[in-house]
Amino acid sequence: MNTCALCNKKPLMGNSIARRGLKKKTGGIGIKTTGITRRRFMPNIQRVKVLFLNGTVRRINVCVRCIKAGKVKKAPHRRSYQAEKIS
């Protein structure tokens, strides 16, 4: 299941409402609900390489809100990481 490793954000359940008709405001007789079906609101979860405090690099699933908030320190690219080790 896609959940954020930091904030435990998960998919939420909701309704998809199908309507027809014209609004009374625009000259119709009102909007009628013709069907309600369940749907899932999926969080925007990305698989990111993260640099941990002990220096290890792991891939974890993190939501974009946590990435933007700076709760995750992304690992450097592998080429630059190897160049730092050599010099």
C-alpha positions in Angstrom: 0.0 0.0 0.0 1.3 3.5 -0.7 1.9 5.3 2.6 4.4 8.0 3.5 7.2 6.7 5.6 7.3 9.9 7.6 3.8 11.1 8.1 1.8 7.9 7.4 -0.4 9.6 4.8 -2.6 7.0 3.2 -5.3 6.9 0.5 -8.6 8.4 1.6 -12.1 7.3 0.7 -14.6 9.7 -0.8 -17.5 10.0 -3.2 -17.7 10.7 -6.9 -21.0 12.4 -7.5 -22.6 12.4 -11.0 -24.9 15.3 -11.6 -27.1 16.5 -14.5 -29.2 19.5 -15.2 -28.8 23.2 -15.3 -28.5 25.3 -12.1 -31.5 27.4 -11.1 -29.2 30.4 -11.1 -28.6 30.1 -14.8 -32.2 29.4 -15.8 -32.6 25.7 -15.2 -34.8 23.7 -12.8 -31.9 22.6 -10.6 -29.1 20.0 -10.6 -30.1 16.4 -10.0 -27.8 13.8 -8.5 -27.9 10.7 -10.7 -25.4 8.5 -9.0 -22.9 8.3 -6.2 -19.9 5.9 -6.3 -17.0 5.4 -3.9 -13.6 6.5 -5.0 -10.1 6.8 -3.5 -8.1 10.0 -3.1 -4.5 8.9 -3.6 -1.6 10.8 -2.0 1.3 12.0 -4.1 3.9 9.5 -3.0 7.4 9.4 -4.5 10.1 6.8 -4.1 13.2 8.8 -3.0 16.8 8.0 -2.1 17.4 9.3 1.3 20.6 10.0 3.2 20.3 8.9 6.8 22.3 10.3 9.8 24.6 7.3 9.9 25.6 7.8 6.2 23.5 5.0 4.7 21.4 5.5 1.6 18.0 3.9 1.4 14.9 4.2 -0.9 11.7 5.1 1.0 8.3 6.2 0.0 7.7 9.8 0.9 4.8 12.2 0.1 5.6 15.4 -1.7 4.5 17.5 1.2 7.3 16.0 3.4 9.8 16.5 0.6 8.8 20.2 0.1 8.9 20.8 3.9 12.5 19.6 4.0 11.9 16.6 6.3 14.0 14.4 3.9 17.6 14.9 3.0 18.0 13.5 -0.5 21.1 11.5 -1.3 23.6 13.0 -3.7 23.9 11.5 -7.2 26.1 8.4 -7.3 28.8 10.0 -9.5 29.3 12.9 -7.2 29.2 10.7 -4.2 32.0 8.5 -5.6 34.0 11.6 -6.6 33.9 12.8 -2.9 35.2 9.5 -1.7 38.2 9.5 -4.0 39.3 13.0 -3.3 
